[in-house]
Amino acid sequence: MIASAEELESLVDALRVTPAGVNRFDGPTSVRKLPRLFGGQVLAQAVMAAGATVPADRYPHSLHTLFLRGGDPGAPVAYRVAVLRDGRSYSARAVTATQGDDVLATLQLSFATEQDGPEHEWSPPLTETAPDELLPLHEQLEGESSVLPEWWSRPHPFDFRFLEHPEALAAAGTRNPEQRFWVRAATRVPDEPLLHTALLAYVSDLTLLDPALMPHGRSWYGNRVIAGASIDHAMWFHRRFSMNDWMLCRQVSPIATGGRCLCTCDFTTEAGARIASASQEGVLREP
């Protein structure tokens, strides 16, 4: 989990979807592969594909995703974009992500121009712990490296600094269903707003189900293992931001019932401005 400029550059390359016909795009495979296709990669490539079909002055403000089946991490993903509407201020797109005949996910995204209007913002107080005061994730997990999957030890495109120990990975400690961490890109990302949005969508799917395990003392890979998967994912982008800057992610799981859990999070700048919000429902099953 050492933050790696090379891994970030590889991820950015994977997000450069290529045209494959009218409103069709191919998403290349990523060098960083998980046992199954990572949902965050599908989110990020879909943002790039849909963004390529809207006017240049419109930026994503929401996405809604239904994950239908797992994918092959070694095969490219095809994205078909449907133009739902282009209004005076908003553009709506539907995206279907497929591998062969299999539909992996369907997404709806909305893009908007910047507009004036009433503004307010409220959220819990920010932590006073700065990211530079915290250990990098690979150091924080050093004692659990032997039980984590091999791919967890590889270099990573992002730099993570967790405020509390990430119990859901392996330790399986019991606490309230909440988790906080700072995150930023491992190296400088080009000044392309759509790319920064896609990268944040990628990050949003990495650990969002983790808090649902904490009240039960379960983990994904170590002690008292439980299995899980994302069912759907929604995200809202509130203002422009840069993945080159530290941002605080606060995640909570208000409920788990019926074999499903709901988790939500927000991303906030060091100055306290909310950048984005996300919610995700997941399935939890005994292995």
Secondary structure, 3 states (H helix, E strand, C coil): CCECHHHHHHHHHHHCCEECCCCEEEECCCCCCCCCCCHHHHHHHHHHHHHCCCCCCCEEEEEEEEECCCCCCCCCEEEEEEEEEECCCEEEEEEEEEECCEEEEEEEEEEECCCCCCCCCCCCCCCCCCHHHCCCHHHHCHHHCCCCCHHHHCCECEEEEECCCCCCCCCCCCCCCEEEEEEEECCCCCCCHHHHHHHHHHHHCCCCCHHHHHHHCCECCCCCECEEEEEEEEEEECCCCCCCCCEEEEEEEEEEECCEEEEEEEEEECCCCEEEEEEEEEEEECC
